[in-house]
Amino acid sequence: MGAAASTFTTTYTNQAGTGGQAATYAHPANALTVGQMFPFSYASGDYGCRSVSQVQLSADTGTAGNWGLVLLRRVLEVPIMVAGSGELLDALDCCLQSLDNDGCYAGMWFANSTSVNPIDSSFNVMES
């Protein structure tokens, strides 16, 4: 994407099957970093999305780069409130989450500044 400010508006079907809902993301006037992800804000009262039918941008992205839309389901959230801190969670801490055999699992980090220390993490899955 280029460095133009733009508002992304998606039309989606929410968790209850109600279509025509609108989720938004306001992109600031700066270029994205390769691989950067950002969350959309659901319509009031919504907490999930079954499908997306349309995405509209308020401004042209220019001729720079590509972008894509990925629907994710949060399995686990680990807050890191202070630099250099962390959390060690086991299956009991995670409420013994059941993972789909064909799932694609990834970590996502929302930085609150432009200078963030390196992140160390590991994700172990065991089968019984």
N, CA, C and O atoms as a printed pandas DataFrame, in Angstrom:
     atom_number atom_name residue_name chain_id  residue_number  x_coord  y_coord  z_coord
0              1         N          MET        A               1    0.830   -1.184    0.000
1              2        CA          MET        A               1    0.000    0.000    0.000
2              3         C          MET        A               1    0.864    1.233    0.000
3              4         O          MET        A               1    1.997    1.213    0.480
4              5         N          GLY        A               2    0.342    2.277   -0.525
5              6        CA          GLY        A               2    1.033    3.557   -0.506
6              7         C          GLY        A               2    0.920    4.207    0.857
7              8         O          GLY        A               2    0.454    3.589    1.814
8              9         N          ALA        A               3    1.350    5.458    0.938
9             10        CA          ALA        A               3    1.374    6.155    2.220
10            11         C          ALA        A               3    0.175    7.071    2.421
11            12         O          ALA        A               3    0.198    7.905    3.326
12            13         N          ALA        A               4   -0.867    6.948    1.614
13            14        CA          ALA        A               4   -2.049    7.796    1.756
14            15         C          ALA        A               4   -2.931    7.311    2.896
15            16         O          ALA        A               4   -3.076    6.109    3.114
16            17         N          ALA        A               5   -3.520    8.261    3.622
17            18        CA          ALA        A               5   -4.493    7.899    4.650
18            19         C          ALA        A               5   -5.737    7.354    3.953
19            20         O          ALA        A               5   -6.149    7.863    2.911
20            21         N          SER        A               6   -6.328    6.314    4.537
21            22        CA          SER        A               6   -7.509    5.709    3.934
22            23         C          SER        A               6   -8.307    4.987    5.007
23            24         O          SER        A               6   -7.743    4.479    5.976
24            25         N          THR        A               7   -9.611    4.945    4.829
25            26        CA          THR        A               7  -10.461    4.162    5.723
26            27         C          THR        A               7  -10.933    2.930    4.962
27            28         O          THR        A               7  -11.503    3.039    3.876
28            29         N          PHE        A               8  -10.690    1.759    5.540
29            30        CA          PHE        A               8  -11.146    0.492    4.977
30            31         C          PHE        A               8  -12.507    0.194    5.602
31            32         O          PHE        A               8  -12.653    0.254    6.823
32            33         N          THR        A               9  -13.476   -0.118    4.796
33            34        CA          THR        A               9  -14.794   -0.513    5.298
34            35         C          THR        A               9  -15.140   -1.868    4.701
35            36         O          THR        A               9  -15.161   -2.032    3.481
36            37         N          THR        A              10  -15.408   -2.832    5.561
37            38        CA          THR        A              10  -15.793   -4.160    5.098
38            39         C          THR        A              10  -17.271   -4.371    5.385
39            40         O          THR        A              10  -17.782   -3.938    6.418
40            41         N          THR        A              11  -17.946   -5.032    4.473
41            42        CA          THR        A              11  -19.322   -5.458    4.697
42            43         C          THR        A              11  -19.241   -6.944    5.020
43            44         O          THR        A              11  -18.669   -7.723    4.257
44            45         N          TYR        A              12  -19.814   -7.330    6.147
45            46        CA          TYR        A              12  -19.643   -8.710    6.614
46            47         C          TYR        A              12  -20.923   -9.268    7.212
47            48         O          TYR        A              12  -21.870   -8.535    7.496
48            49         N          THR        A              13  -20.929  -10.572    7.395
49            50        CA          THR        A              13  -21.993  -11.275    8.107
50            51         C          THR        A              13  -21.458  -11.574    9.502
51            52         O          THR        A              13  -20.396  -12.180    9.650
52            53         N          ASN        A              14  -22.203  -11.143   10.529
53            54        CA          ASN        A              14  -21.688  -11.289   11.896
54            55         C          ASN        A              14  -21.873  -12.697   12.450
55            56         O          ASN        A              14  -22.329  -13.598   11.747
56            57         N          GLN        A              15  -21.516  -12.871   13.707
57            58        CA          GLN        A              15  -21.539  -14.175   14.375
58            59         C          GLN        A              15  -22.941  -14.773   14.410
59            60         O          GLN        A              15  -23.073  -15.995   14.463
60            61         N          ALA        A              16  -23.989  -13.957   14.383
61            62        CA          ALA        A              16  -25.364  -14.442   14.458
62            63         C          ALA        A              16  -25.978  -14.695   13.082
63            64         O          ALA        A              16  -27.126  -15.130   12.985
64            65         N          GLY        A              17  -25.206  -14.421   12.006
65            66        CA          GLY        A              17  -25.712  -14.632   10.664
66            67         C          GLY        A              17  -26.372  -13.408   10.054
67            68         O          GLY        A              17  -26.992  -13.503    8.995
68            69         N          THR        A              18  -26.247  -12.249   10.714
69            70        CA          THR        A              18  -26.821  -11.008   10.196
70            71         C          THR        A              18  -25.875  -10.390    9.187
71            72         O          THR        A              18  -24.750  -10.027    9.532
72            73         N          GLY        A              19  -26.323  -10.265    7.926
73            74        CA          GLY        A              19  -25.485   -9.696    6.877
74            75         C          GLY        A              19  -25.572   -8.175    6.846
75            76         O          GLY        A              19  -26.378   -7.571    7.553
76            77         N          GLY        A              20  -24.735   -7.573    6.023
77            78        CA          GLY        A              20  -24.764   -6.127    5.831
78            79         C          GLY        A              20  -24.156   -5.322    6.955
79            80         O          GLY        A              20  -24.362   -4.110    7.017
80            81         N          GLN        A              21  -23.407   -5.958    7.851
81            82        CA          GLN        A              21  -22.742   -5.243    8.930
82            83         C          GLN        A              21  -21.483   -4.565    8.390
83            84         O          GLN        A              21  -20.902   -5.035    7.412
84            85         N          ALA        A              22  -21.060   -3.470    9.014
85            86        CA          ALA        A              22  -19.879   -2.746    8.545
86            87         C          ALA        A              22  -18.801   -2.714    9.626
87            88         O          ALA        A              22  -19.061   -2.325   10.764
88            89         N          ALA        A              23  -17.588   -3.127    9.255
89            90        CA          ALA        A              23  -16.416   -3.034   10.127
90            91         C          ALA        A              23  -15.444   -2.067    9.467
91            92         O          ALA        A              23  -15.362   -2.016    8.239
92            93         N          THR        A              24  -14.711   -1.301   10.263
93            94        CA          THR        A              24  -13.813   -0.294    9.695
94            95         C          THR        A              24  -12.417   -0.354   10.292
95            96         O          THR        A              24  -12.204   -0.865   11.391
96            97         N          TYR        A              25  -11.484    0.180    9.534
97            98        CA          TYR        A              25  -10.114    0.420    9.990
98            99         C          TYR        A              25   -9.652    1.716    9.353
99           100         O          TYR        A              25   -9.743    1.872    8.135
100          101         N          ALA        A              26   -9.160    2.646   10.152
101          102        CA          ALA        A              26   -8.641    3.915    9.643
102          103         C          ALA        A              26   -7.123    3.820    9.544
103          104         O          ALA        A              26   -6.425    3.802   10.558
104          105         N          HIS        A              27   -6.622    3.760    8.320
105          106        CA          HIS        A              27   -5.181    3.653    8.069
106          107         C          HIS        A              27   -4.562    5.048    8.070
107          108         O          HIS        A              27   -5.008    5.915    7.318
108          109         N          PRO        A              28   -3.539    5.284    8.902
109          110        CA          PRO        A              28   -2.902    6.608    8.934
110          111         C          PRO        A              28   -2.086    6.870    7.669
111          112         O          PRO        A              28   -1.867    5.969    6.859
112          113         N          ALA        A              29   -1.649    8.091    7.517
113          114        CA          ALA        A              29   -0.884    8.490    6.322
114          115         C          ALA        A              29    0.577    8.055    6.451
115          116         O          ALA        A              29    1.467    8.892    6.605
116          117         N          ASN        A              30    0.814    6.764    6.389
117          118        CA          ASN        A              30    2.172    6.218    6.341
118          119         C          ASN        A              30    2.120    4.855    5.662
119          120         O          ASN        A              30    1.091    4.180    5.674
120          121         N          ALA        A              31    3.231    4.465    5.076
121          122        CA          ALA        A              31    3.279    3.188    4.367
122          123         C          ALA        A              31    3.342    2.031    5.364
123          124         O          ALA        A              31    3.959    2.149    6.423
124          125         N          LEU        A              32    2.710    0.926    5.022
125          126        CA          LEU        A              32    2.755   -0.260    5.862
126          127         C          LEU        A              32    4.106   -0.960    5.733
127          128         O          LEU        A              32    4.778   -0.853    4.708
128          129         N          THR        A              33    4.487   -1.669    6.774
129          130        CA          THR        A              33    5.652   -2.528    6.744
130          131         C          THR        A              33    5.225   -3.862    6.154
131          132         O          THR        A              33    4.099   -4.304    6.384
132          133         N          VAL        A              34    6.093   -4.502    5.405
133          134        CA          VAL        A              34    5.772   -5.803    4.819
134          135         C          VAL        A              34    5.345   -6.759    5.926
135          136         O          VAL        A              34    6.024   -6.880    6.946
136          137         N          GLY        A              35    4.233   -7.430    5.724
137          138        CA          GLY        A              35    3.728   -8.392    6.691
138          139         C          GLY        A              35    2.909   -7.793    7.813
139          140         O          GLY        A              35    2.426   -8.530    8.672
140          141         N          GLN        A              36    2.735   -6.489    7.837
141          142        CA          GLN        A              36    1.984   -5.833    8.903
142          143         C          GLN        A              36    0.507   -6.192    8.822
143          144         O          GLN        A              36   -0.060   -6.272    7.732
144          145         N          MET        A              37   -0.118   -6.408    9.982
145          146        CA          MET        A              37   -1.544   -6.694   10.053
146          147         C          MET        A              37   -2.200   -5.650   10.937
147          148         O          MET        A              37   -1.550   -5.056   11.797
148          149         N          PHE        A              38   -3.484   -5.430   10.724
149          150        CA          PHE        A              38   -4.210   -4.489   11.580
150          151         C          PHE        A              38   -5.639   -4.971   11.751
151          152         O          PHE        A              38   -6.202   -5.583   10.842
152          153         N          PRO        A              39   -6.235   -4.699   12.920
153          154        CA          PRO        A              39   -7.589   -5.175   13.200
154          155         C          PRO        A              39   -8.653   -4.188   12.731
155          156         O          PRO        A              39   -8.437   -2.976   12.744
156          157         N          PHE        A              40   -9.795   -4.714   12.321
157          158        CA          PHE        A              40  -10.973   -3.905   12.016
158          159         C          PHE        A              40  -11.830   -3.814   13.268
159          160         O          PHE        A              40  -11.802   -4.713   14.108
160          161         N          SER        A              41  -12.589   -2.735   13.395
161          162        CA          SER        A              41  -13.535   -2.585   14.503
162          163         C          SER        A              41  -14.911   -3.026   14.025
163          164         O          SER        A              41  -15.431   -2.491   13.046
164          165         N          TYR        A              42  -15.501   -3.997   14.711
165          166        CA          TYR        A              42  -16.835   -4.492   14.363
166          167         C          TYR        A              42  -17.903   -3.437   14.621
167          168         O          TYR        A              42  -17.661   -2.446   15.310
168          169         N          ALA        A              43  -19.081   -3.661   14.061
169          170        CA          ALA        A              43  -20.250   -2.842   14.366
170          171         C          ALA        A              43  -20.615   -3.065   15.835
171          172         O          ALA        A              43  -20.307   -4.114   16.400
172          173         N          SER        A              44  -21.256   -2.101   16.440
173          174        CA          SER        A              44  -21.625   -2.168   17.845
174          175         C          SER        A              44  -22.408   -3.449   18.156
175          176         O          SER        A              44  -23.379   -3.772   17.471
176          177         N          GLY        A              45  -21.980   -4.167   19.185
177          178        CA          GLY        A              45  -22.642   -5.399   19.605
178          179         C          GLY        A              45  -22.121   -6.659   18.943
179          180         O          GLY        A              45  -22.417   -7.760   19.408
180          181         N          ASP        A              46  -21.349   -6.528   17.862
181          182        CA          ASP        A              46  -20.804   -7.702   17.181
182          183         C          ASP        A              46  -19.482   -8.116   17.816
183          184         O          ASP        A              46  -18.727   -7.279   18.311
184          185         N          TYR        A              47  -19.216   -9.424   17.794
185          186        CA          TYR        A              47  -17.948   -9.922   18.310
186          187         C          TYR        A              47  -17.327  -10.976   17.396
187          188         O          TYR        A              47  -16.302  -11.566   17.740
188          189         N          GLY        A              48  -17.937  -11.215   16.239
189          190        CA          GLY        A              48  -17.396  -12.215   15.323
190          191         C          GLY        A              48  -17.854  -11.980   13.903
191          192         O          GLY        A              48  -18.763  -11.193   13.640
192          193         N          CYS        A              49  -17.194  -12.692   12.983
193          194        CA          CYS        A              49  -17.473  -12.530   11.559
194          195         C          CYS        A              49  -17.501  -13.903   10.906
195          196         O          CYS        A              49  -16.549  -14.673   11.034
196          197         N          ARG        A              50  -18.587  -14.212   10.208
197          198        CA          ARG        A              50  -18.697  -15.481    9.475
198          199         C          ARG        A              50  -18.119  -15.363    8.069
199          200         O          ARG        A              50  -17.481  -16.293    7.575
200          201         N          SER        A              51  -18.343  -14.217    7.427
201          202        CA          SER        A              51  -17.846  -14.024    6.070
202          203         C          SER        A              51  -17.809  -12.541    5.730
203          204         O          SER        A              51  -18.491  -11.730    6.356
204          205         N          VAL        A              52  -17.006  -12.200    4.733
205          206        CA          VAL        A              52  -16.899  -10.823    4.242
206          207         C          VAL        A              52  -17.377  -10.810    2.800
207          208         O          VAL        A              52  -16.970  -11.654    2.001
208          209         N          SER        A              53  -18.238   -9.856    2.462
209          210        CA          SER        A              53  -18.755   -9.788    1.100
210          211         C          SER        A              53  -18.141   -8.641    0.297
211          212         O          SER        A              53  -18.186   -8.660   -0.933
212          213         N          GLN        A              54  -17.567   -7.642    0.975
213          214        CA          GLN        A              54  -17.024   -6.490    0.247
214          215         C          GLN        A              54  -16.023   -5.747    1.116
215          216         O          GLN        A              54  -16.154   -5.701    2.339
216          217         N          VAL        A              55  -15.011   -5.162    0.461
217          218        CA          VAL        A              55  -14.081   -4.255    1.123
218          219         C          VAL        A              55  -13.984   -3.012    0.254
219          220         O          VAL        A              55  -13.792   -3.105   -0.958
220          221         N          GLN        A              56  -14.118   -1.853    0.877
221          222        CA          GLN        A              56  -14.044   -0.591    0.137
222          223         C          GLN        A              56  -13.058    0.334    0.831
223          224         O          GLN        A              56  -13.049    0.433    2.058
224          225         N          LEU        A              57  -12.224    1.013    0.043
225          226        CA          LEU        A              57  -11.260    1.974    0.575
226          227         C          LEU        A              57  -11.730    3.383    0.243
227          228         O          LEU        A              57  -12.290    3.622   -0.827
228          229         N          SER        A              58  -11.500    4.320    1.170
229          230        CA          SER        A              58  -11.934    5.692    0.959
230          231         C          SER        A              58  -10.976    6.466    0.062
231          232         O          SER        A              58  -11.325    7.535   -0.439
232          233         N          ALA        A              59   -9.772    5.935   -0.144
233          234        CA          ALA        A              59   -8.774    6.594   -0.999
234          235         C          ALA        A              59   -8.004    5.543   -1.777
235          236         O          ALA        A              59   -7.928    4.387   -1.360
236          237         N          ASP        A              60   -7.441    5.937   -2.892
237          238        CA          ASP        A              60   -6.635    5.048   -3.721
238          239         C          ASP        A              60   -5.368    4.683   -2.970
239          240         O          ASP        A              60   -4.793    5.532   -2.289
240          241         N          THR        A              61   -4.916    3.432   -3.078
241          242        CA          THR        A              61   -3.673    3.019   -2.422
242          243         C          THR        A              61   -2.451    3.394   -3.255
243          244         O          THR        A              61   -1.319    3.161   -2.832
244          245         N          GLY        A              62   -2.670    3.967   -4.422
245          246        CA          GLY        A              62   -1.543    4.315   -5.275
246          247         C          GLY        A              62   -1.056    3.093   -6.023
247          248         O          GLY        A              62   -1.786    2.113   -6.170
248          249         N          THR        A              63    0.163    3.149   -6.491
249          250        CA          THR        A              63    0.705    2.044   -7.281
250          251         C          THR        A              63    1.638    1.163   -6.470
251          252         O          THR        A              63    2.286    0.272   -7.020
252          253         N          ALA        A              64    1.713    1.404   -5.165
253          254        CA          ALA        A              64    2.676    0.680   -4.339
254          255         C          ALA        A              64    2.041   -0.508   -3.640
255          256         O          ALA        A              64    1.132   -0.342   -2.827
256          257         N          GLY        A              65    2.514   -1.701   -3.953
257          258        CA          GLY        A              65    2.198   -2.890   -3.173
258          259         C          GLY        A              65    0.825   -3.483   -3.349
259          260         O          GLY        A              65    0.033   -3.046   -4.183
260          261         N          ASN        A              66    0.563   -4.498   -2.533
261          262        CA          ASN        A              66   -0.686   -5.238   -2.524
262          263         C          ASN        A              66   -1.158   -5.371   -1.092
263          264         O          ASN        A              66   -0.388   -5.166   -0.153
264          265         N          TRP        A              67   -2.400   -5.709   -0.927
265          266        CA          TRP        A              67   -2.918   -5.985    0.408
266          267         C          TRP        A              67   -3.917   -7.127    0.306
267          268         O          TRP        A              67   -4.420   -7.418   -0.780
268          269         N          GLY        A              68   -4.203   -7.766    1.409
269          270        CA          GLY        A              68   -5.143   -8.876    1.434
270          271         C          GLY        A              68   -5.934   -8.859    2.720
271          272         O          GLY        A              68   -5.568   -8.179    3.679
272          273         N          LEU        A              69   -7.013   -9.605    2.737
273          274        CA          LEU        A              69   -7.880   -9.687    3.906
274          275         C          LEU        A              69   -7.831  -11.114    4.440
275          276         O          LEU        A              69   -8.007  -12.070    3.685
276          277         N          VAL        A              70   -7.593  -11.257    5.735
277          278        CA          VAL        A              70   -7.511  -12.566    6.376
278          279         C          VAL        A              70   -8.490  -12.591    7.543
279          280         O          VAL        A              70   -8.472  -11.699    8.391
280          281         N          LEU        A              71   -9.343  -13.608    7.589
281          282        CA          LEU        A              71  -10.239  -13.783    8.727
282          283         C          LEU        A              71   -9.570  -14.725    9.716
283          284         O          LEU        A              71   -9.158  -15.829    9.359
284          285         N          LEU        A              72   -9.467  -14.280   10.954
285          286        CA          LEU        A              72   -8.810  -15.056   11.999
286          287         C          LEU        A              72   -9.768  -15.331   13.144
287          288         O          LEU        A              72  -10.706  -14.568   13.375
288          289         N          ARG        A              73   -9.534  -16.408   13.850
289          290        CA          ARG        A              73  -10.271  -16.705   15.080
290          291         C          ARG        A              73   -9.253  -16.743   16.210
291          292         O          ARG        A              73   -8.315  -17.540   16.189
292          293         N          ARG        A              74   -9.446  -15.882   17.186
293          294        CA          ARG        A              74   -8.514  -15.819   18.312
294          295         C          ARG        A              74   -8.676  -17.069   19.169
295          296         O          ARG        A              74   -9.780  -17.407   19.596
296          297         N          VAL        A              75   -7.563  -17.745   19.414
297          298        CA          VAL        A              75   -7.556  -18.933   20.250
298          299         C          VAL        A              75   -7.034  -18.588   21.638
299          300         O          VAL        A              75   -7.525  -19.108   22.639
300          301         N          LEU        A              76   -6.042  -17.714   21.694
301          302        CA          LEU        A              76   -5.409  -17.364   22.954
302          303         C          LEU        A              76   -4.847  -15.963   22.863
303          304         O          LEU        A              76   -4.308  -15.570   21.828
304          305         N          GLU        A              77   -4.969  -15.212   23.935
305          306        CA          GLU        A              77   -4.388  -13.876   24.001
306          307         C          GLU        A              77   -3.506  -13.807   25.240
307          308         O          GLU        A              77   -3.940  -14.149   26.340
308          309         N          VAL        A              78   -2.277  -13.366   25.057
309          310        CA          VAL        A              78   -1.330  -13.243   26.157
310          311         C          VAL        A              78   -0.926  -11.779   26.261
311          312         O          VAL        A              78   -0.178  -11.289   25.415
312          313         N          PRO        A              79   -1.400  -11.074   27.273
313          314        CA          PRO        A              79   -1.019   -9.667   27.407
314          315         C          PRO        A              79    0.418   -9.510   27.890
315          316         O          PRO        A              79    0.862  -10.219   28.792
316          317         N          ILE        A              80    1.128   -8.586   27.288
317          318        CA          ILE        A              80    2.481   -8.224   27.724
318          319         C          ILE        A              80    2.417   -6.742   28.036
319          320         O          ILE        A              80    2.465   -5.904   27.135
320          321         N          MET        A              81    2.309   -6.429   29.296
321          322        CA          MET        A              81    2.019   -5.062   29.712
322          323         C          MET        A              81    3.265   -4.187   29.863
323          324         O          MET        A              81    3.189   -2.968   29.706
324          325         N          VAL        A              82    4.401   -4.798   30.165
325          326        CA          VAL        A              82    5.619   -4.038   30.417
326          327         C          VAL        A              82    6.747   -4.643   29.585
327          328         O          VAL        A              82    6.855   -5.864   29.474
328          329         N          ALA        A              83    7.582   -3.794   29.005
329          330        CA          ALA        A              83    8.720   -4.280   28.218
330          331         C          ALA        A              83    9.553   -5.239   29.043
331          332         O          ALA        A              83    9.839   -4.975   30.211
332          333         N          GLY        A              84    9.947   -6.358   28.436
333          334        CA          GLY        A              84   10.795   -7.327   29.111
334          335         C          GLY        A              84   10.030   -8.317   29.976
335          336         O          GLY        A              84   10.638   -9.177   30.614
336          337         N          SER        A              85    8.702   -8.207   30.007
337          338        CA          SER        A              85    7.919   -9.146   30.815
338          339         C          SER        A              85    7.249  -10.161   29.896
339          340         O          SER        A              85    7.306  -10.028   28.674
340          341         N          GLY        A              86    6.628  -11.151   30.471
341          342        CA          GLY        A              86    5.964  -12.160   29.663
342          343         C          GLY        A              86    5.115  -13.064   30.511
343          344         O          GLY        A              86    4.898  -12.805   31.695
344          345         N          GLU        A              87    4.640  -14.114   29.911
345          346        CA          GLU        A              87    3.741  -15.040   30.580
346          347         C          GLU        A              87    4.035  -16.439   30.075
347          348         O          GLU        A              87    4.253  -16.635   28.879
348          349         N          LEU        A              88    4.043  -17.411   30.971
349          350        CA          LEU        A              88    4.207  -18.804   30.606
350          351         C          LEU        A              88    2.879  -19.492   30.898
351          352         O          LEU        A              88    2.451  -19.559   32.050
352          353         N          LEU        A              89    2.230  -20.001   29.859
353          354        CA          LEU        A              89    0.916  -20.618   30.010
354          355         C          LEU        A              89    0.967  -22.084   29.625
355          356         O          LEU        A              89    1.600  -22.448   28.634
356          357         N          ASP        A              90    0.301  -22.931   30.407
357          358        CA          ASP        A              90    0.193  -24.339   30.045
358          359         C          ASP        A              90   -1.250  -24.623   29.633
359          360         O          ASP        A              90   -2.066  -23.704   29.558
360          361         N          ALA        A              91   -1.566  -25.885   29.367
361          362        CA          ALA        A              91   -2.895  -26.249   28.875
362          363         C          ALA        A              91   -3.997  -25.843   29.851
363          364         O          ALA        A              91   -5.076  -25.435   29.421
364          365         N          LEU        A              92   -3.746  -25.946   31.146
365          366        CA          LEU        A              92   -4.758  -25.558   32.131
366          367         C          LEU        A              92   -4.987  -24.048   32.106
367          368         O          LEU        A              92   -6.127  -23.594   32.205
368          369         N          ASP        A              93   -3.918  -23.274   31.974
369          370        CA          ASP        A              93   -4.052  -21.821   31.893
370          371         C          ASP        A              93   -4.857  -21.408   30.663
371          372         O          ASP        A              93   -5.542  -20.386   30.673
372          373         N          CYS        A              94   -4.768  -22.208   29.612
373          374        CA          CYS        A              94   -5.454  -21.907   28.346
374          375         C          CYS        A              94   -6.820  -22.566   28.274
375          376         O          CYS        A              94   -7.421  -22.614   27.201
376          377         N          CYS        A              95   -7.328  -23.079   29.398
377          378        CA          CYS        A              95   -8.633  -23.756   29.458
378          379         C          CYS        A              95   -8.687  -24.961   28.538
379          380         O          CYS        A              95   -9.741  -25.255   27.974
380          381         N          LEU        A              96   -7.580  -25.662   28.372
381          382        CA          LEU        A              96   -7.490  -26.875   27.563
382          383         C          LEU        A              96   -8.114  -26.689   26.181
383          384         O          LEU        A              96   -8.925  -27.502   25.740
384          385         N          GLN        A              97   -7.731  -25.624   25.515
385          386        CA          GLN        A              97   -8.256  -25.326   24.176
386          387         C          GLN        A              97   -8.055  -26.506   23.238
387          388         O          GLN        A              97   -6.979  -27.103   23.206
388          389         N          SER        A              98   -9.070  -26.837   22.490
389          390        CA          SER        A              98   -8.979  -27.865   21.467
390          391         C          SER        A              98   -8.615  -27.184   20.152
391          392         O          SER        A              98   -9.274  -26.228   19.742
392          393         N          LEU        A              99   -7.585  -27.665   19.503
393          394        CA          LEU        A              99   -7.132  -27.072   18.253
394          395         C          LEU        A              99   -7.560  -27.932   17.079
395          396         O          LEU        A              99   -7.524  -29.160   17.153
396          397         N          ASP        A             100   -7.963  -27.287   16.002
397          398        CA          ASP        A             100   -8.366  -28.013   14.790
398          399         C          ASP        A             100   -7.141  -28.635   14.137
399          400         O          ASP        A             100   -6.087  -28.003   14.061
400          401         N          ASN        A             101   -7.276  -29.890   13.660
401          402        CA          ASN        A             101   -6.167  -30.568   12.991
402          403         C          ASN        A             101   -5.722  -29.844   11.728
403          404         O          ASN        A             101   -4.544  -29.884   11.373
404          405         N          ASP        A             102   -6.653  -29.185   11.051
405          406        CA          ASP        A             102   -6.293  -28.497    9.811
406          407         C          ASP        A             102   -6.151  -26.992   10.008
407          408         O          ASP        A             102   -6.197  -26.232    9.041
408          409         N          GLY        A             103   -5.979  -26.563   11.244
409          410        CA          GLY        A             103   -5.837  -25.134   11.536
410          411         C          GLY        A             103   -4.462  -24.604   11.168
411          412         O          GLY        A             103   -3.491  -25.358   11.109
412          413         N          CYS        A             104   -4.386  -23.326   10.926
413          414        CA          CYS        A             104   -3.119  -22.637   10.655
414          415         C          CYS        A             104   -2.937  -21.641   11.788
415          416         O          CYS        A             104   -3.695  -20.677   11.889
416          417         N          TYR        A             105   -1.961  -21.856   12.627
417          418        CA          TYR        A             105   -1.795  -21.064   13.841
418          419         C          TYR        A             105   -0.606  -20.121   13.701
419          420         O          TYR        A             105    0.459  -20.503   13.218
420          421         N          ALA        A             106   -0.811  -18.897   14.129
421          422        CA          ALA        A             106    0.231  -17.880   14.000
422          423         C          ALA        A             106    0.121  -16.903   15.150
423          424         O          ALA        A             106   -0.935  -16.765   15.768
424          425         N          GLY        A             107    1.213  -16.234   15.429
425          426        CA          GLY        A             107    1.218  -15.190   16.430
426          427         C          GLY        A             107    1.054  -13.831   15.772
427          428         O          GLY        A             107    1.458  -13.631   14.627
428          429         N          MET        A             108    0.461  -12.905   16.501
429          430        CA          MET        A             108    0.301  -11.550   16.005
430          431         C          MET        A             108    0.633  -10.598   17.145
431          432         O          MET        A             108    0.273  -10.840   18.297
432          433         N          TRP        A             109    1.315   -9.528   16.815
433          434        CA          TRP        A             109    1.768   -8.555   17.802
434          435         C          TRP        A             109    1.287   -7.180   17.394
435          436         O          TRP        A             109    1.516   -6.747   16.265
436          437         N          PHE        A             110    0.615   -6.485   18.312
437          438        CA          PHE        A             110    0.197   -5.110   18.064
438          439         C          PHE        A             110    1.116   -4.195   18.856
439          440         O          PHE        A             110    0.986   -4.078   20.074
440          441         N          ALA        A             111    2.033   -3.555   18.173
441          442        CA          ALA        A             111    2.994   -2.657   18.826
442          443         C          ALA        A             111    2.329   -1.310   19.096
443          444         O          ALA        A             111    1.499   -0.849   18.312
444          445         N          ASN        A             112    2.699   -0.685   20.209
445          446        CA          ASN        A             112    2.143    0.632   20.510
446          447         C          ASN        A             112    3.157    1.750   20.317
447          448         O          ASN        A             112    2.925    2.886   20.731
448          449         N          SER        A             113    4.284    1.425   19.685
449          450        CA          SER        A             113    5.267    2.450   19.348
450          451         C          SER        A             113    6.084    1.958   18.157
451          452         O          SER        A             113    5.969    0.808   17.736
452          453         N          THR        A             114    6.906    2.851   17.630
453          454        CA          THR        A             114    7.717    2.478   16.471
454          455         C          THR        A             114    9.022    1.807   16.863
455          456         O          THR        A             114    9.695    1.236   16.004
456          457         N          SER        A             115    9.400    1.857   18.133
457          458        CA          SER        A             115   10.631    1.199   18.576
458          459         C          SER        A             115   10.277    0.126   19.600
459          460         O          SER        A             115   10.067    0.418   20.777
460          461         N          VAL        A             116   10.215   -1.107   19.137
461          462        CA          VAL        A             116    9.822   -2.228   19.979
462          463         C          VAL        A             116   10.984   -3.202   20.068
463          464         O          VAL        A             116   11.638   -3.494   19.067
464          465         N          ASN        A             117   11.237   -3.702   21.270
465          466        CA          ASN        A             117   12.292   -4.694   21.458
466          467         C          ASN        A             117   11.928   -5.985   20.730
467          468         O          ASN        A             117   10.756   -6.229   20.443
468          469         N          PRO        A             118   12.929   -6.811   20.431
469          470        CA          PRO        A             118   12.640   -8.117   19.803
470          471         C          PRO        A             118   11.714   -8.946   20.687
471          472         O          PRO        A             118   11.727   -8.817   21.912
472          473         N          ILE        A             119   10.926   -9.781   20.066
473          474        CA          ILE        A             119    9.966  -10.611   20.783
474          475         C          ILE        A             119   10.418  -12.058   20.710
475          476         O          ILE        A             119   10.666  -12.582   19.624
476          477         N          ASP        A             120   10.526  -12.707   21.864
477          478        CA          ASP        A             120   10.843  -14.129   21.948
478          479         C          ASP        A             120    9.559  -14.863   22.279
479          480         O          ASP        A             120    8.858  -14.497   23.223
480          481         N          SER        A             121    9.245  -15.890   21.514
481          482        CA          SER        A             121    8.053  -16.661   21.837
482          483         C          SER        A             121    8.221  -18.081   21.314
483          484         O          SER        A             121    9.026  -18.339   20.420
484          485         N          SER        A             122    7.448  -18.991   21.887
485          486        CA          SER        A             122    7.387  -20.357   21.374
486          487         C          SER        A             122    5.977  -20.862   21.548
487          488         O          SER        A             122    5.239  -20.404   22.420
488          489         N          PHE        A             123    5.615  -21.799   20.721
489          490        CA          PHE        A             123    4.261  -22.346   20.715
490          491         C          PHE        A             123    4.393  -23.849   20.542
491          492         O          PHE        A             123    4.778  -24.314   19.469
492          493         N          ASN        A             124    4.088  -24.601   21.559
493          494        CA          ASN        A             124    4.228  -26.055   21.506
494          495         C          ASN        A             124    2.857  -26.707   21.503
495          496         O          ASN        A             124    2.000  -26.361   22.316
496          497         N          VAL        A             125    2.648  -27.643   20.598
497          498        CA          VAL        A             125    1.394  -28.377   20.522
498          499         C          VAL        A             125    1.717  -29.851   20.716
499          500         O          VAL        A             125    2.609  -30.395   20.065
500          501         N          MET        A             126    0.984  -30.489   21.620
501          502        CA          MET        A             126    1.190  -31.905   21.868
502          503         C          MET        A             126   -0.092  -32.648   21.584
503          504         O          MET        A             126   -1.186  -32.110   21.752
504          505         N          GLU        A             127    0.049  -33.905   21.147
505          506        CA          GLU        A             127   -1.106  -34.725   20.845
506          507         C          GLU        A             127   -1.114  -35.920   21.772
507          508         O          GLU        A             127   -0.075  -36.523   22.040
508          509         N          SER        A             128   -2.309  -36.260   22.263
509          510        CA          SER        A             128   -2.376  -37.419   23.163
510          511         C          SER        A             128   -2.989  -38.601   22.474
511          512         O          SER        A             128   -3.126  -39.665   23.077
